Amino acid sequence: MTRAMAADQEGKPEHIKLVAQNRRARFDFSIEEKLEAGIELRGSEVKSLRAGTAVLSDAYGIPRGDELYLVNAKIQPYKSGGAYGHHDAERSRKLLLHRKQLDHLVAKVHQGGYMLIPLSLYFKNGRAKVELALCKGKTHGDRREDIKARESRREMDRALRSRRR
């Protein structure tokens, strides 16, 4: 968990506490757009997230009616809560977006070929947020091209470093 500080439009510092990341998403999908969404949580889920017990590896966003939900995001039950207030770890959670953003994403997903994948889950100024990405799935060839480009970049960096010595 890291704590970073940035400045927003009004000059006030933003406190960001990272809870979970989906590192596999950048490997499996090509990311077209990114956006930040709020997430509707229960009290025990918030406490559990503050303890850092979330997994986004199999999660995705899905439109239902005129709303958007995060499905398969695992937030483990809060350990110290006793028997009261436990939640289902894999329940669908409503995502909070502006109507224009929501309509745009739903249209892209229904268009075909696009998916909504969460990249990270974090607290920003005390509120739980999800970084969503509008993605297309990569083929085997696309992954190979990415690996080749990464390796050629490494070789160039090595050559430049050895040249400087």
N, C-alpha and C positions, 0 to 999 in steps of 0.2 A: 504494500500500500504506500503510495507516495502522496505527498502534499505539495501542490504547486500553487503559485500565486500569479494572477494575471489581472489586468485592468479592464474593466468594462467601459461602456460608453460614458458613464457619468463620472468616471475617475475613481470609483470605489474598488477596492481589491476584491477579487473573486477567490474563494477558497474551494479548491477541488480536491476531493479525496477519492482516489480510484478504488473500486471494490472488486471488479472482475473485468477481464478482457477475453475476447474471442480471437485468439491469434491465428487460428486455423482459417478464419474467414478470408483473410488477405491472400492466403495460398489457394483456396478453392474457388474464389470468386473474383471477377474483375469489378471494381467498385466504380459506379457511375456518379453517384451523388451521396453526400453525407448530410445528416441533419440531427438536431438534438430534440428529444421528446421527453416529456414528463411521464411518470409511470404511477398508476394508482395502486397503492399498497395498503396492507393492514398494519396495525401497530407491531405485531410480533415479527412481521416481515422486515420492517424498518430496523428493528433491534437486531435481527439476524444479519441484515446487510451491513450494519455498522460493525458487527463482529467479523465481517468479511467472508461469509459463507454463501457464495453464489457461483453458479456455473452457467456459462452462456454457449457452450460448445454445440449443442443441438438446437438452440433456440432460433426462432424466426418470427416475423410479423405476418399477420393474416387479417384481411378485411372481413368484417362480419356486419352486414347491413351498412350503416354509414359511420361505423367506428372501426378502430384498428386495435388489434390485440397482440400481445407478445405471448407466444406459445412455447412450451418446453423449456423455459428458463427455470432452472432449479435453484430455489432459495430454501435452504435447509431450515427446519423449525428451530426456534430460539431455545437454546439449551436451558437457561435459567428460568424459564417462564412457568415451570410447573405444568399442571395438566390443563390450565386455562389458557385460551388464546392461541393454541397451535393452529397452523394453517397447512393446507395441502402444498407440498413442496413444488409440484409441477402444474399448479393451476394457471389458467389463462389470466393475464393481467392487462387491463385496459391502458392504452397509450394515449397521452394527452397532447394533442396537436391543434394548431389553428386550422380552421375549416379549409382554407386555401391549400395548405400543406397536405392535409388529409385527402382532399379531392385529387390533387396532383399525384400522390403516391398510389391511391386506389386505381386511378386511370392507368398508370404505368404497369401496375401488377396485373390488371385485367387485360392489358394489351398483349401480354405474353412474353415469356423469356426473362422477365424481371422477378426478383425476389427481394424481400426486406429482411436483412440480416443485422442483428445487433452486434456492434463492434466492441462496445465497452459499457459498463454500468458504473456510475459514480455519483457522489454527492457534490452538488454545486451550491454553495451558500446554504447548506442544510437541507436541500431538496434533492430527492432521488431523480436522476436523469439517465436516459439511455441514448447512446450515440447509434443511430440507425444508418444503414447504408442501403441504397438501391443498387442491387448487384445483378450481374449476369454470371451464370456458371461458366467456369473455364473448362476447355477440353484438354485432353492429354497433351496435344501439340502446344497449346497455349502455355501450359505449365513448363514444358520443356524449353520453350523460348524464354520464359522468365528465368529459368535456371541458367541458361546459356548467357543471358545478358548479365546476370549477377556475377557469374564466374569471370566473364570478360572484364567487368568493372574491377573485380578484385585483382586480376592480373595487371591491369593498367596501374592501379594504385601501388602494387608491389614494385613494378618497374619504375615508377616515379620516385618511390621511397629509396630504392637502391641507387638510383641516379643521383639523388641528393647527397648521398654519403660520400 
